[in-house]
Structure formats: structure tokens, C-alpha cells
Amino acid sequence: MSRLLLVAVGLVEVGWSQSIKPTAGFTRPLPTLLCFTLAAVAVFLLSLAMK
């Protein structure tokens, strides 16, 4: 199960890294919200994988 979580984390982090540029320096609210949400999901999934 932890390996599947790590694959999911990898996909979420790719999405997170691609969501940084549309934030335009974190001045656009919706892309910024998406960016922070994806980062939080990645950390959460990583914590689950480490258990």
C-alpha cells in the first residue's frame, strides 16, 4: 500500500510543481489556492506512506 501512496505522491508533486507558474508570484488567488492544496495533499500522502 505504501508503494501506491508513493506513486500517488509523485503524481501530486508533478501537479504541484506545474501549478506554481500560473500563480504569477502568488498574486492570483485560485491558482495559489490550488498550489497550496496540492502541496498539503502531497505532505499528507507522504505522512501516510511513512506509517
C-alpha positions as CSV (number, residue, x, y, z in Angstrom):
1,M,0.0,0.0,0.0
2,S,2.8,2.4,0.8
3,R,4.2,2.0,-2.7
4,L,0.9,3.0,-4.2
5,L,0.9,6.0,-1.9
6,L,4.4,7.0,-3.1
7,V,3.3,6.8,-6.7
8,A,0.3,9.0,-5.9
9,V,2.6,11.4,-4.1
10,G,4.8,11.6,-7.2
11,L,1.8,12.4,-9.4
12,V,0.6,15.0,-6.9
13,E,4.0,16.6,-6.7
14,V,4.3,16.8,-10.5
15,G,0.9,18.6,-10.5
16,W,2.1,20.8,-7.7
17,S,5.3,21.8,-9.4
18,Q,3.3,22.7,-12.6
19,S,0.8,24.8,-10.6
20,I,3.5,27.2,-9.3
21,K,3.9,29.2,-12.6
22,P,0.2,30.1,-13.1
23,T,0.1,31.7,-9.6
24,A,2.1,34.6,-11.1
25,G,4.1,35.2,-8.0
26,F,1.3,34.0,-5.8
27,T,-0.8,37.0,-6.8
28,R,-3.7,35.1,-8.5
29,P,-6.0,33.6,-5.8
30,L,-7.4,30.5,-7.5
31,P,-4.1,29.1,-8.8
32,T,-2.5,29.9,-5.5
33,L,-5.2,28.0,-3.6
34,L,-4.6,25.1,-6.0
35,C,-0.9,25.2,-5.4
36,F,-1.1,25.2,-1.6
37,T,-3.8,22.5,-1.7
38,L,-1.6,20.2,-3.8
39,A,1.4,20.8,-1.6
40,A,-0.7,19.9,1.5
41,V,-2.1,16.8,-0.2
42,A,1.5,15.7,-1.1
43,V,2.7,16.1,2.5
44,F,-0.4,14.3,3.8
45,L,0.1,11.3,1.5
46,L,3.8,11.2,2.4
47,S,2.9,11.0,6.0
48,L,0.5,8.1,5.3
49,A,3.2,6.3,3.3
50,M,5.7,6.6,6.2
51,K,3.3,4.9,8.7
